[in-house]
Amino acid sequence: MLGLLDFIGAIGGGVLSGSTPAGILSDQTTSDIMQDLPLSLIPTFAVPFWIILHTISLLQLRHLKQQD
């Protein structure tokens, strides 16, 4: 659960510090480098992959607990 909470915080921090209207924490430092390879793989592949992996592990734990 803490891993998923960490991802929510990281995604929220990224949105709030971005160059969008929701970017209330943005300053002169930009996150434009995250749009270029290889760093663009982090928000487009790695974060969803780890969220899915966390969800699967939580579902497996629930399934094991129901068997006991």
Biopython code that builds the backbone (N, CA, C, O; Angstrom):
import numpy as np
from Bio.PDB.StructureBuilder import StructureBuilder

atoms = [
    (1, "MET", "N", (0.832, -1.190, 0.000)),
    (1, "MET", "CA", (0.000, 0.000, 0.000)),
    (1, "MET", "C", (0.875, 1.252, 0.000)),
    (1, "MET", "O", (0.554, 2.237, -0.665)),
    (2, "LEU", "N", (1.965, 1.213, 0.735)),
    (2, "LEU", "CA", (2.843, 2.380, 0.789)),
    (2, "LEU", "C", (3.497, 2.654, -0.564)),
    (2, "LEU", "O", (3.742, 3.808, -0.916)),
    (3, "GLY", "N", (3.777, 1.606, -1.312)),
    (3, "GLY", "CA", (4.340, 1.787, -2.650)),
    (3, "GLY", "C", (3.380, 2.515, -3.567)),
    (3, "GLY", "O", (3.783, 3.412, -4.308)),
    (4, "LEU", "N", (2.103, 2.132, -3.519)),
    (4, "LEU", "CA", (1.102, 2.823, -4.334)),
    (4, "LEU", "C", (0.914, 4.260, -3.877)),
    (4, "LEU", "O", (0.730, 5.158, -4.698)),
    (5, "LEU", "N", (0.958, 4.477, -2.580)),
    (5, "LEU", "CA", (0.845, 5.837, -2.059)),
    (5, "LEU", "C", (2.032, 6.689, -2.514)),
    (5, "LEU", "O", (1.876, 7.877, -2.795)),
    (6, "ASP", "N", (3.196, 6.088, -2.585)),
    (6, "ASP", "CA", (4.373, 6.792, -3.072)),
    (6, "ASP", "C", (4.201, 7.196, -4.533)),
    (6, "ASP", "O", (4.567, 8.305, -4.922)),
    (7, "PHE", "N", (3.639, 6.290, -5.346)),
    (7, "PHE", "CA", (3.411, 6.624, -6.748)),
    (7, "PHE", "C", (2.399, 7.758, -6.891)),
    (7, "PHE", "O", (2.564, 8.635, -7.740)),
    (8, "ILE", "N", (1.374, 7.744, -6.081)),
    (8, "ILE", "CA", (0.385, 8.828, -6.136)),
    (8, "ILE", "C", (1.048, 10.153, -5.800)),
    (8, "ILE", "O", (0.788, 11.166, -6.449)),
    (9, "GLY", "N", (1.905, 10.145, -4.787)),
    (9, "GLY", "CA", (2.623, 11.364, -4.428)),
    (9, "GLY", "C", (3.571, 11.827, -5.522)),
    (9, "GLY", "O", (3.679, 13.024, -5.789)),
    (10, "ALA", "N", (4.256, 10.885, -6.155)),
    (10, "ALA", "CA", (5.188, 11.235, -7.225)),
    (10, "ALA", "C", (4.458, 11.784, -8.444)),
    (10, "ALA", "O", (4.893, 12.767, -9.043)),
    (11, "ILE", "N", (3.352, 11.151, -8.809)),
    (11, "ILE", "CA", (2.576, 11.632, -9.952)),
    (11, "ILE", "C", (1.977, 12.999, -9.642)),
    (11, "ILE", "O", (1.994, 13.894, -10.487)),
    (12, "GLY", "N", (1.450, 13.158, -8.434)),
    (12, "GLY", "CA", (0.902, 14.450, -8.033)),
    (12, "GLY", "C", (1.959, 15.543, -8.025)),
    (12, "GLY", "O", (1.708, 16.665, -8.464)),
    (13, "GLY", "N", (3.142, 15.210, -7.524)),
    (13, "GLY", "CA", (4.238, 16.175, -7.529)),
    (13, "GLY", "C", (4.667, 16.546, -8.932)),
    (13, "GLY", "O", (4.988, 17.703, -9.206)),
    (14, "GLY", "N", (4.673, 15.570, -9.818)),
    (14, "GLY", "CA", (5.021, 15.847, -11.209)),
    (14, "GLY", "C", (4.011, 16.744, -11.891)),
    (14, "GLY", "O", (4.376, 17.645, -12.646)),
    (15, "VAL", "N", (2.741, 16.496, -11.623)),
    (15, "VAL", "CA", (1.688, 17.329, -12.218)),
    (15, "VAL", "C", (1.749, 18.747, -11.657)),
    (15, "VAL", "O", (1.636, 19.721, -12.402)),
    (16, "LEU", "N", (1.926, 18.856, -10.353)),
    (16, "LEU", "CA", (1.944, 20.176, -9.726)),
    (16, "LEU", "C", (3.190, 20.988, -10.068)),
    (16, "LEU", "O", (3.169, 22.215, -9.973)),
    (17, "SER", "N", (4.272, 20.323, -10.463)),
    (17, "SER", "CA", (5.476, 21.060, -10.821)),
    (17, "SER", "C", (5.673, 21.170, -12.327)),
    (17, "SER", "O", (6.702, 21.672, -12.780)),
    (18, "GLY", "N", (4.708, 20.710, -13.100)),
    (18, "GLY", "CA", (4.801, 20.770, -14.552)),
    (18, "GLY", "C", (4.465, 22.148, -15.098)),
    (18, "GLY", "O", (4.113, 23.062, -14.353)),
    (19, "SER", "N", (4.580, 22.275, -16.404)),
    (19, "SER", "CA", (4.302, 23.556, -17.061)),
    (19, "SER", "C", (2.873, 23.606, -17.601)),
    (19, "SER", "O", (2.634, 24.118, -18.695)),
    (20, "THR", "N", (1.936, 23.076, -16.837)),
    (20, "THR", "CA", (0.522, 23.096, -17.198)),
    (20, "THR", "C", (-0.203, 24.077, -16.278)),
    (20, "THR", "O", (0.393, 24.578, -15.324)),
    (21, "PRO", "N", (-1.470, 24.357, -16.546)),
    (21, "PRO", "CA", (-2.200, 25.227, -15.623)),
    (21, "PRO", "C", (-2.276, 24.670, -14.204)),
    (21, "PRO", "O", (-2.427, 25.438, -13.253)),
    (22, "ALA", "N", (-2.176, 23.362, -14.044)),
    (22, "ALA", "CA", (-2.199, 22.765, -12.713)),
    (22, "ALA", "C", (-0.841, 22.869, -12.018)),
    (22, "ALA", "O", (-0.721, 22.504, -10.848)),
    (23, "GLY", "N", (0.171, 23.357, -12.714)),
    (23, "GLY", "CA", (1.524, 23.422, -12.178)),
    (23, "GLY", "C", (1.742, 24.582, -11.234)),
    (23, "GLY", "O", (2.481, 25.515, -11.546)),
    (24, "ILE", "N", (1.098, 24.527, -10.075)),
    (24, "ILE", "CA", (1.198, 25.630, -9.118)),
    (24, "ILE", "C", (2.546, 25.651, -8.404)),
    (24, "ILE", "O", (2.883, 26.651, -7.770)),
    (25, "LEU", "N", (3.325, 24.573, -8.491)),
    (25, "LEU", "CA", (4.637, 24.520, -7.858)),
    (25, "LEU", "C", (5.774, 24.715, -8.853)),
    (25, "LEU", "O", (6.940, 24.541, -8.498)),
    (26, "SER", "N", (5.452, 25.073, -10.094)),
    (26, "SER", "CA", (6.491, 25.182, -11.113)),
    (26, "SER", "C", (7.335, 26.428, -10.885)),
    (26, "SER", "O", (6.872, 27.438, -10.356)),
    (27, "ASP", "N", (8.581, 26.316, -11.302)),
    (27, "ASP", "CA", (9.483, 27.462, -11.226)),
    (27, "ASP", "C", (10.284, 27.504, -12.525)),
    (27, "ASP", "O", (9.807, 27.028, -13.554)),
    (28, "GLN", "N", (11.461, 28.050, -12.495)),
    (28, "GLN", "CA", (12.253, 28.196, -13.710)),
    (28, "GLN", "C", (12.818, 26.871, -14.201)),
    (28, "GLN", "O", (13.144, 26.737, -15.381)),
    (29, "THR", "N", (12.938, 25.903, -13.323)),
    (29, "THR", "CA", (13.414, 24.589, -13.718)),
    (29, "THR", "C", (12.263, 23.826, -14.363)),
    (29, "THR", "O", (11.179, 23.733, -13.788)),
    (30, "THR", "N", (12.492, 23.286, -15.541)),
    (30, "THR", "CA", (11.420, 22.591, -16.256)),
    (30, "THR", "C", (11.661, 21.085, -16.228)),
    (30, "THR", "O", (12.755, 20.609, -15.926)),
    (31, "SER", "N", (10.622, 20.375, -16.546)),
    (31, "SER", "CA", (10.720, 18.921, -16.659)),
    (31, "SER", "C", (10.646, 18.498, -18.126)),
    (31, "SER", "O", (10.219, 17.385, -18.431)),
    (32, "ASP", "N", (11.058, 19.378, -19.025)),
    (32, "ASP", "CA", (11.006, 19.085, -20.458)),
    (32, "ASP", "C", (11.894, 17.904, -20.843)),
    (32, "ASP", "O", (11.620, 17.231, -21.836)),
    (33, "ILE", "N", (12.945, 17.643, -20.081)),
    (33, "ILE", "CA", (13.846, 16.536, -20.397)),
    (33, "ILE", "C", (13.121, 15.190, -20.291)),
    (33, "ILE", "O", (13.544, 14.213, -20.908)),
    (34, "MET", "N", (12.042, 15.132, -19.522)),
    (34, "MET", "CA", (11.283, 13.887, -19.374)),
    (34, "MET", "C", (10.507, 13.535, -20.637)),
    (34, "MET", "O", (9.903, 12.464, -20.707)),
    (35, "GLN", "N", (10.510, 14.408, -21.629)),
    (35, "GLN", "CA", (9.818, 14.128, -22.886)),
    (35, "GLN", "C", (10.717, 13.450, -23.901)),
    (35, "GLN", "O", (10.239, 13.027, -24.954)),
    (36, "ASP", "N", (11.993, 13.336, -23.617)),
    (36, "ASP", "CA", (12.953, 12.738, -24.540)),
    (36, "ASP", "C", (13.385, 11.369, -24.040)),
    (36, "ASP", "O", (13.449, 11.124, -22.835)),
    (37, "LEU", "N", (13.681, 10.476, -24.987)),
    (37, "LEU", "CA", (14.210, 9.160, -24.637)),
    (37, "LEU", "C", (15.578, 9.311, -24.016)),
    (37, "LEU", "O", (16.304, 10.218, -24.423)),
    (38, "PRO", "N", (15.970, 8.532, -23.104)),
    (38, "PRO", "CA", (15.332, 7.401, -22.471)),
    (38, "PRO", "C", (14.474, 7.778, -21.269)),
    (38, "PRO", "O", (13.763, 6.923, -20.740)),
    (39, "LEU", "N", (14.518, 9.033, -20.820)),
    (39, "LEU", "CA", (13.787, 9.407, -19.613)),
    (39, "LEU", "C", (12.272, 9.372, -19.802)),
    (39, "LEU", "O", (11.538, 9.257, -18.821)),
    (40, "SER", "N", (11.795, 9.467, -21.025)),
    (40, "SER", "CA", (10.349, 9.415, -21.249)),
    (40, "SER", "C", (9.782, 8.028, -20.947)),
    (40, "SER", "O", (8.571, 7.875, -20.787)),
    (41, "LEU", "N", (10.643, 7.026, -20.869)),
    (41, "LEU", "CA", (10.178, 5.676, -20.541)),
    (41, "LEU", "C", (9.731, 5.570, -19.088)),
    (41, "LEU", "O", (8.942, 4.689, -18.748)),
    (42, "ILE", "N", (10.224, 6.454, -18.231)),
    (42, "ILE", "CA", (9.850, 6.389, -16.814)),
    (42, "ILE", "C", (8.362, 6.671, -16.636)),
    (42, "ILE", "O", (7.660, 5.833, -16.072)),
    (43, "PRO", "N", (7.843, 7.827, -17.097)),
    (43, "PRO", "CA", (6.410, 8.071, -16.867)),
    (43, "PRO", "C", (5.493, 7.266, -17.786)),
    (43, "PRO", "O", (4.334, 7.031, -17.444)),
    (44, "THR", "N", (5.996, 6.841, -18.947)),
    (44, "THR", "CA", (5.107, 6.143, -19.880)),
    (44, "THR", "C", (5.103, 4.626, -19.710)),
    (44, "THR", "O", (4.115, 3.975, -20.048)),
    (45, "PHE", "N", (6.184, 4.055, -19.194)),
    (45, "PHE", "CA", (6.248, 2.601, -19.054)),
    (45, "PHE", "C", (6.499, 2.162, -17.614)),
    (45, "PHE", "O", (5.767, 1.321, -17.092)),
    (46, "ALA", "N", (7.509, 2.711, -16.974)),
    (46, "ALA", "CA", (7.930, 2.215, -15.665)),
    (46, "ALA", "C", (6.881, 2.450, -14.587)),
    (46, "ALA", "O", (6.580, 1.543, -13.811)),
    (47, "VAL", "N", (6.323, 3.651, -14.528)),
    (47, "VAL", "CA", (5.336, 3.946, -13.476)),
    (47, "VAL", "C", (4.089, 3.082, -13.627)),
    (47, "VAL", "O", (3.670, 2.470, -12.645)),
    (48, "PRO", "N", (3.472, 3.000, -14.813)),
    (48, "PRO", "CA", (2.311, 2.098, -14.929)),
    (48, "PRO", "C", (2.662, 0.637, -14.660)),
    (48, "PRO", "O", (1.858, -0.090, -14.077)),
    (49, "PHE", "N", (3.845, 0.199, -15.075)),
    (49, "PHE", "CA", (4.267, -1.179, -14.827)),
    (49, "PHE", "C", (4.344, -1.458, -13.336)),
    (49, "PHE", "O", (3.847, -2.487, -12.880)),
    (50, "TRP", "N", (4.955, -0.564, -12.565)),
    (50, "TRP", "CA", (5.089, -0.782, -11.125)),
    (50, "TRP", "C", (3.759, -0.671, -10.407)),
    (50, "TRP", "O", (3.535, -1.356, -9.409)),
    (51, "ILE", "N", (2.868, 0.187, -10.901)),
    (51, "ILE", "CA", (1.531, 0.264, -10.302)),
    (51, "ILE", "C", (0.790, -1.050, -10.510)),
    (51, "ILE", "O", (0.161, -1.567, -9.588)),
    (52, "ILE", "N", (0.868, -1.587, -11.723)),
    (52, "ILE", "CA", (0.220, -2.870, -12.011)),
    (52, "ILE", "C", (0.840, -3.981, -11.168)),
    (52, "ILE", "O", (0.125, -4.836, -10.647)),
    (53, "LEU", "N", (2.169, -3.974, -11.032)),
    (53, "LEU", "CA", (2.847, -4.980, -10.236)),
    (53, "LEU", "C", (2.436, -4.897, -8.764)),
    (53, "LEU", "O", (2.220, -5.929, -8.128)),
    (54, "HIS", "N", (2.327, -3.691, -8.219)),
    (54, "HIS", "CA", (1.865, -3.516, -6.842)),
    (54, "HIS", "C", (0.431, -4.028, -6.684)),
    (54, "HIS", "O", (0.112, -4.699, -5.702)),
    (55, "THR", "N", (-0.423, -3.714, -7.644)),
    (55, "THR", "CA", (-1.814, -4.139, -7.576)),
    (55, "THR", "C", (-1.919, -5.664, -7.619)),
    (55, "THR", "O", (-2.689, -6.260, -6.866)),
    (56, "ILE", "N", (-1.144, -6.288, -8.501)),
    (56, "ILE", "CA", (-1.152, -7.755, -8.588)),
    (56, "ILE", "C", (-0.697, -8.375, -7.274)),
    (56, "ILE", "O", (-1.293, -9.345, -6.806)),
    (57, "SER", "N", (0.354, -7.822, -6.678)),
    (57, "SER", "CA", (0.837, -8.390, -5.414)),
    (57, "SER", "C", (-0.190, -8.222, -4.300)),
    (57, "SER", "O", (-0.343, -9.117, -3.468)),
    (58, "LEU", "N", (-0.895, -7.098, -4.267)),
    (58, "LEU", "CA", (-1.938, -6.917, -3.261)),
    (58, "LEU", "C", (-3.100, -7.883, -3.478)),
    (58, "LEU", "O", (-3.660, -8.406, -2.515)),
    (59, "LEU", "N", (-3.465, -8.123, -4.737)),
    (59, "LEU", "CA", (-4.532, -9.078, -5.033)),
    (59, "LEU", "C", (-4.114, -10.501, -4.647)),
    (59, "LEU", "O", (-4.931, -11.271, -4.142)),
    (60, "GLN", "N", (-2.847, -10.852, -4.882)),
    (60, "GLN", "CA", (-2.368, -12.170, -4.502)),
    (60, "GLN", "C", (-2.359, -12.335, -2.983)),
    (60, "GLN", "O", (-2.715, -13.395, -2.469)),
    (61, "LEU", "N", (-1.953, -11.294, -2.274)),
    (61, "LEU", "CA", (-1.984, -11.361, -0.812)),
    (61, "LEU", "C", (-3.409, -11.537, -0.298)),
    (61, "LEU", "O", (-3.644, -12.306, 0.634)),
    (62, "ARG", "N", (-4.345, -10.836, -0.895)),
    (62, "ARG", "CA", (-5.753, -10.969, -0.491)),
    (62, "ARG", "C", (-6.250, -12.385, -0.774)),
    (62, "ARG", "O", (-6.969, -12.975, 0.033)),
    (63, "HIS", "N", (-5.859, -12.920, -1.923)),
    (63, "HIS", "CA", (-6.271, -14.275, -2.293)),
    (63, "HIS", "C", (-5.689, -15.301, -1.303)),
    (63, "HIS", "O", (-6.387, -16.224, -0.884)),
    (64, "LEU", "N", (-4.424, -15.136, -0.939)),
    (64, "LEU", "CA", (-3.809, -16.048, 0.035)),
    (64, "LEU", "C", (-4.464, -15.938, 1.401)),
    (64, "LEU", "O", (-4.623, -16.941, 2.097)),
    (65, "LYS", "N", (-4.841, -14.734, 1.787)),
    (65, "LYS", "CA", (-5.482, -14.547, 3.077)),
    (65, "LYS", "C", (-6.880, -15.183, 3.108)),
    (65, "LYS", "O", (-7.310, -15.699, 4.140)),
    (66, "GLN", "N", (-7.582, -15.142, 1.970)),
    (66, "GLN", "CA", (-8.908, -15.762, 1.895)),
    (66, "GLN", "C", (-8.825, -17.278, 1.955)),
    (66, "GLN", "O", (-9.772, -17.931, 2.396)),
    (67, "GLN", "N", (-7.708, -17.849, 1.518)),
    (67, "GLN", "CA", (-7.559, -19.317, 1.555)),
    (67, "GLN", "C", (-7.317, -19.820, 2.972)),
    (67, "GLN", "O", (-7.640, -20.967, 3.278)),
    (68, "ASP", "N", (-6.764, -18.998, 3.826)),
    (68, "ASP", "CA", (-6.479, -19.421, 5.208)),
    (68, "ASP", "C", (-7.700, -19.513, 6.058)),
    (68, "ASP", "O", (-7.608, -19.856, 7.237)),
]
sb = StructureBuilder()
sb.init_structure("model")
sb.init_model(0)
sb.init_chain("A")
sb.init_seg("    ")
for serial, (resi, resn, name, xyz) in enumerate(atoms, 1):
    if name == "N":
        sb.init_residue(resn, " ", resi, " ")
    sb.init_atom(name, np.array(xyz, "f"), 0.0, 1.0, " ", f" {name:<3s}", serial, name[0])
structure = sb.get_structure()
